[in-house]
Amino acid sequence: MKKTYKLTDLCCANCAAEIERGIAKIKGVTLCNVNFVMQKLTFETAEGGDDEAVIKKVKKIIRRVEPDCDMVEIG
């Protein structure tokens, strides 16, 4: 399943890259892209995976790297 989120208060490209690397390592994530300029996160999960567990892990990674950053689903 493909998910797209708007990232609010993402302050730098290095943080965006670190978030992208962290999310890409989550079991079940098949594709991940963080676009700093557009402030957008897109990732795909394997079919039949536990999407809620993946989303929890994604939020945890974002909070660890950028505590003030929030994600809002846009698609």
DSSP file (Angstrom, degrees, kcal/mol; ACC not computed):
  #  RESIDUE AA STRUCTURE BP1 BP2  ACC     N-H-->O    O-->H-N    N-H-->O    O-->H-N    TCO  KAPPA ALPHA  PHI   PSI    X-CA   Y-CA   Z-CA
    1    1 A M              0   0    0      0, 0.0    44,-1.8     0, 0.0     2,-0.4   0.000 360.0 360.0 360.0 133.5    0.0    0.0    0.0
    2    2 A K  E     -A   44   0A   0     42,-0.2     2,-0.4    73,-0.1    42,-0.2  -0.776 360.0-173.0 -94.2 132.2    1.3    3.4   -1.0
    3    3 A K  E     -A   43   0A   0     40,-2.9    40,-2.2    -2,-0.4     2,-0.4  -0.969   6.6-166.3-125.4 140.9    1.1    6.2    1.6
    4    4 A T  E     -A   42   0A   0     -2,-0.4    70,-2.9    38,-0.2    71,-1.3  -0.995  10.1-178.2-128.9 134.0    1.9    9.9    1.1
    5    5 A Y  E     -AB  41  73A   0     36,-3.1    36,-2.8    -2,-0.4     2,-0.5  -0.962  26.6-129.6-131.9 146.5    2.2   12.4    4.0
    6    6 A K  E     -AB  40  72A   0     66,-3.1    66,-2.4    -2,-0.3     2,-0.6  -0.827  26.3-146.0 -87.3 130.1    2.9   16.1    4.3
    7    7 A L  E     - B   0  71A   0     32,-3.1     3,-0.4    -2,-0.5     2,-0.4  -0.892  11.3-157.2-101.4 123.2    5.7   16.7    6.8
    8    8 A T  E    S+ B   0  70A   0     62,-2.7    62,-1.3    -2,-0.6     3,-0.1  -0.809  70.6   9.3-101.5 141.5    5.4   19.9    8.8
    9    9 A D  S    S+     0   0    0     -2,-0.4     2,-0.7     1,-0.2    -1,-0.2   0.808  73.3 160.1  63.0  34.2    8.4   21.6   10.4
   10   10 A L        -     0   0    0     -3,-0.4    -1,-0.2     1,-0.1     3,-0.0  -0.801  20.5-168.8 -82.8 114.8   11.0   19.5    8.7
   11   11 A C        +     0   0    0     -2,-0.7     2,-0.3    -3,-0.1    -1,-0.1   0.739  49.8  15.7 -89.7 -23.8   14.0   21.8    9.1
   12   12 A C     >  -     0   0    0      1,-0.1     4,-1.8     0, 0.0     5,-0.1  -0.986  62.1-118.9-152.3 160.6   16.8   20.5    7.0
   13   13 A A  H  > S+     0   0    0     -2,-0.3     4,-2.4     1,-0.2     5,-0.2   0.820 112.2  58.9 -67.4 -31.8   17.8   18.2    4.1
   14   14 A N  H  > S+     0   0    0      2,-0.2     4,-2.2     1,-0.2    -1,-0.2   0.909 106.3  47.5 -64.6 -40.8   20.1   16.1    6.4
   15   15 A C  H  > S+     0   0    0      2,-0.2     4,-2.6     1,-0.2    -2,-0.2   0.903 110.4  53.0 -65.0 -40.6   17.2   15.3    8.7
   16   16 A A  H  X S+     0   0    0     -4,-1.8     4,-2.4     1,-0.2    -2,-0.2   0.913 110.3  47.4 -60.2 -43.1   15.1   14.4    5.7
   17   17 A A  H  X S+     0   0    0     -4,-2.4     4,-2.4     2,-0.2    -1,-0.2   0.889 111.5  50.2 -66.1 -39.7   17.8   12.0    4.5
   18   18 A E  H  X S+     0   0    0     -4,-2.2     4,-2.2     2,-0.2    -2,-0.2   0.900 111.1  49.0 -66.2 -40.4   18.2   10.5    7.9
   19   19 A I  H  X S+     0   0    0     -4,-2.6     4,-2.6     2,-0.2     5,-0.2   0.928 110.9  50.9 -62.1 -45.4   14.4    9.9    8.2
   20   20 A E  H  X S+     0   0    0     -4,-2.4     4,-2.2     1,-0.2    -2,-0.2   0.919 110.9  47.9 -60.2 -45.3   14.4    8.3    4.7
   21   21 A R  H  X S+     0   0    0     -4,-2.4     4,-0.9     1,-0.2    -1,-0.2   0.906 112.8  49.1 -62.7 -41.8   17.2    5.9    5.6
   22   22 A G  H >< S+     0   0    0     -4,-2.2     3,-0.6     1,-0.2     4,-0.4   0.918 112.2  46.5 -65.2 -44.3   15.5    5.0    8.9
   23   23 A I  H >< S+     0   0    0     -4,-2.6     3,-1.6     1,-0.2    -1,-0.2   0.881 105.8  60.0 -66.6 -37.8   12.1    4.3    7.3
   24   24 A A  H 3< S+     0   0    0     -4,-2.2    -1,-0.2     1,-0.3    -2,-0.2   0.762 101.0  56.7 -61.4 -24.6   13.7    2.3    4.5
   25   25 A K  T << S+     0   0    0     -4,-0.9    -1,-0.3    -3,-0.6     2,-0.2   0.580  80.3 110.8 -84.0 -10.6   15.1   -0.1    7.1
   26   26 A I  S X  S-     0   0    0     -3,-1.6     3,-2.0    -4,-0.4     2,-0.2  -0.461  79.7-110.8 -68.4 131.6   11.7   -0.9    8.5
   27   27 A K  T 3  S+     0   0    0      1,-0.3    -1,-0.1    -2,-0.2     3,-0.1  -0.443 104.7  27.1 -62.9 128.5   10.6   -4.5    7.8
   28   28 A G  T 3  S+     0   0    0      1,-0.3    18,-2.4    -2,-0.2     2,-0.6   0.182  89.0 117.7 102.8 -15.9    7.7   -4.4    5.3
   29   29 A V  E <   +C   45   0A   0     -3,-2.0    -1,-0.3    16,-0.2    16,-0.3  -0.760  33.9 175.3 -85.9 123.3    8.7   -1.1    3.7
   30   30 A T  E     +     0   0A   0     14,-2.4     2,-0.3    -2,-0.6    15,-0.2   0.656  66.6  16.1-101.8 -19.6    9.5   -1.7    0.0
   31   31 A L  E     +C   44   0A   0     13,-1.2    13,-2.3    -8,-0.1     2,-0.3  -0.981  61.9 179.4-154.5 140.1   10.0    1.9   -1.1
   32   32 A C  E     +C   43   0A   0     -2,-0.3     2,-0.3    11,-0.2    11,-0.2  -0.991   3.6 171.9-147.0 137.8   10.7    5.2    0.7
   33   33 A N  E     -C   42   0A   0      9,-2.7     9,-2.8    -2,-0.3     2,-0.5  -0.969  10.5-169.1-145.9 129.2   11.2    8.8   -0.4
   34   34 A V  E     -C   41   0A   0     -2,-0.3     2,-0.8     7,-0.2     7,-0.2  -0.979   8.9-162.0-116.8 118.5   11.4   12.0    1.6
   35   35 A N  E  >> -C   40   0A   0      5,-3.2     5,-2.0    -2,-0.5     4,-1.0  -0.875   3.6-170.3-102.0 106.5   11.4   15.2   -0.5
   36   36 A F  T  45S+     0   0    0     -2,-0.8     3,-0.3     3,-0.2    -1,-0.2   0.913  84.3  51.6 -64.1 -43.5   12.7   18.0    1.7
   37   37 A V  T  45S+     0   0    0      1,-0.2    -1,-0.2     2,-0.1    -2,-0.0   0.907 119.0  36.0 -61.6 -43.6   11.8   20.8   -0.8
   38   38 A M  T  45S-     0   0    0      2,-0.1    -1,-0.2   -32,-0.0    -2,-0.2   0.542 103.5-131.6 -85.9  -7.8    8.2   19.6   -1.1
   39   39 A Q  T  <5 +     0   0    0     -4,-1.0   -32,-3.1    -3,-0.3     2,-0.4   0.936  60.0 141.4  55.5  49.1    8.1   18.6    2.6
   40   40 A K  E   < -AC   6  35A   0     -5,-2.0    -5,-3.2   -34,-0.2     2,-0.4  -0.969  41.5-161.7-131.8 138.6    6.6   15.2    1.5
   41   41 A L  E     +AC   5  34A   0    -36,-2.8   -36,-3.1    -2,-0.4     2,-0.4  -0.973  12.5 178.5-116.5 129.2    7.1   11.6    2.6
   42   42 A T  E     +AC   4  33A   0     -9,-2.8    -9,-2.7    -2,-0.4     2,-0.3  -0.999   8.2 161.4-130.1 131.4    6.0    8.7    0.4
   43   43 A F  E     -AC   3  32A   0    -40,-2.2   -40,-2.9    -2,-0.4     2,-0.4  -0.994  23.4-146.6-146.7 155.6    6.5    5.1    1.3
   44   44 A E  E     -AC   2  31A   0    -13,-2.3   -14,-2.4    -2,-0.3   -13,-1.2  -0.930  10.4-156.2-120.3 145.1    5.1    1.7    0.2
   45   45 A T  E     - C   0  29A   0    -44,-1.8   -16,-0.2    -2,-0.4     3,-0.1  -0.856  30.9 -95.0-116.8 156.4    4.5   -1.4    2.3
   46   46 A A    >   -     0   0    0    -18,-2.4     3,-1.7    -2,-0.3     5,-0.1  -0.349  50.6 -94.8 -65.7 146.3    4.3   -5.0    1.2
   47   47 A E  T 3  S+     0   0    0      1,-0.3    -1,-0.1     3,-0.0     3,-0.1  -0.365 111.1  20.6 -61.0 138.5    0.8   -6.3    0.5
   48   48 A G  T 3  S+     0   0    0      1,-0.2    -1,-0.3    -3,-0.1    -2,-0.1   0.524  95.8 133.6  80.5   4.8   -0.7   -8.1    3.5
   49   49 A G  S <  S-     0   0    0     -3,-1.7     2,-1.3   -21,-0.1    -1,-0.2  -0.286  71.3 -95.6 -82.1 171.9    1.7   -6.3    5.9
   50   50 A D     >  -     0   0    0      1,-0.2     4,-1.9    -3,-0.1     3,-0.2  -0.717  42.1-179.5 -89.7  89.7    0.7   -4.7    9.2
   51   51 A D  H  > S+     0   0    0     -2,-1.3     4,-2.6     1,-0.2    -1,-0.2   0.853  77.6  55.9 -61.9 -37.2    0.3   -1.1    8.0
   52   52 A E  H  > S+     0   0    0      1,-0.2     4,-2.0     2,-0.2    -1,-0.2   0.901 107.9  48.3 -64.0 -40.2   -0.5    0.2   11.5
   53   53 A A  H  > S+     0   0    0     -3,-0.2     4,-2.0     2,-0.2    -1,-0.2   0.898 111.9  49.9 -66.0 -40.1    2.7   -1.2   13.0
   54   54 A V  H  X S+     0   0    0     -4,-1.9     4,-2.6     1,-0.2    -2,-0.2   0.929 109.4  51.0 -63.9 -44.9    4.7    0.3   10.1
   55   55 A I  H  X S+     0   0    0     -4,-2.6     4,-2.5     1,-0.2    -1,-0.2   0.887 108.3  52.4 -62.0 -39.3    3.1    3.8   10.6
   56   56 A K  H  X S+     0   0    0     -4,-2.0     4,-2.0     2,-0.2    -1,-0.2   0.919 111.3  46.7 -60.5 -43.5    3.9    3.6   14.3
   57   57 A K  H  X S+     0   0    0     -4,-2.0     4,-2.3     2,-0.2    -2,-0.2   0.885 110.6  52.8 -66.8 -38.7    7.5    2.9   13.5
   58   58 A V  H  X S+     0   0    0     -4,-2.6     4,-2.5     1,-0.2    -2,-0.2   0.940 109.9  48.0 -61.0 -47.6    7.6    5.7   10.9
   59   59 A K  H  X S+     0   0    0     -4,-2.5     4,-2.5     1,-0.2    -1,-0.2   0.881 110.1  52.9 -61.0 -38.5    6.3    8.2   13.5
   60   60 A K  H  X S+     0   0    0     -4,-2.0     4,-2.0     2,-0.2    -1,-0.2   0.910 109.8  47.8 -64.6 -42.3    8.9    7.0   16.0
   61   61 A I  H  X S+     0   0    0     -4,-2.3     4,-2.3     2,-0.2     5,-0.3   0.927 111.9  49.8 -64.1 -44.9   11.7    7.6   13.5
   62   62 A I  H  X S+     0   0    0     -4,-2.5     4,-3.3     1,-0.2     7,-0.3   0.925 111.7  48.1 -60.7 -45.2   10.4   11.0   12.6
   63   63 A R  H  < S+     0   0    0     -4,-2.5    -1,-0.2     1,-0.2    -2,-0.2   0.858 111.2  51.2 -64.4 -35.9   10.1   12.1   16.3
   64   64 A R  H  < S+     0   0    0     -4,-2.0    -1,-0.2    -5,-0.2    -2,-0.2   0.916 120.2  33.6 -67.3 -42.6   13.6   10.8   17.0
   65   65 A V  H  < S+     0   0    0     -4,-2.3    -2,-0.2     1,-0.2    -3,-0.2   0.912 138.2  15.5 -79.6 -44.5   15.2   12.7   14.2
   66   66 A E    ><  -     0   0    0     -4,-3.3     3,-2.1    -5,-0.3    -1,-0.2  -0.781  66.0-171.8-136.4  86.0   13.0   15.8   14.1
   67   67 A P  T 3  S+     0   0    0      0, 0.0    -1,-0.1     0, 0.0    -4,-0.1   0.745  86.2  49.0 -56.6 -28.2   11.0   16.1   17.4
   68   68 A D  T 3  S+     0   0    0    -59,-0.2     2,-0.3    -6,-0.1    -5,-0.1   0.492  88.6 106.0 -90.4  -2.2    8.9   19.1   16.1
   69   69 A C    <   -     0   0    0     -3,-2.1     2,-0.3    -7,-0.3   -60,-0.2  -0.605  47.9-172.7 -84.1 134.8    8.0   17.4   12.8
   70   70 A D  E     -B    8   0A   0    -62,-1.3   -62,-2.7    -2,-0.3     2,-0.4  -0.880  14.3-139.2-119.9 155.7    4.5   16.1   12.3
   71   71 A M  E     -B    7   0A   0     -2,-0.3     2,-0.5   -64,-0.2   -64,-0.2  -0.965  12.8-170.0-119.4 135.1    3.1   14.0    9.4
   72   72 A V  E     -B    6   0A   0    -66,-2.4   -66,-3.1    -2,-0.4     2,-0.1  -0.987  27.4-120.0-124.5 122.9   -0.4   14.6    7.8
   73   73 A E  E     +B    5   0A   0     -2,-0.5   -68,-0.3   -68,-0.2   -70,-0.0  -0.388  36.3 166.4 -66.1 133.1   -1.7   12.0    5.4
   74   74 A I              0   0    0    -70,-2.9   -69,-0.2    -2,-0.1    -1,-0.1   0.409 360.0 360.0-125.1  -3.4   -2.5   13.5    2.0
   75   75 A G              0   0    0    -71,-1.3   -70,-0.1     0, 0.0   -73,-0.1   0.381 360.0 360.0 179.2 360.0   -3.0   10.4   -0.2
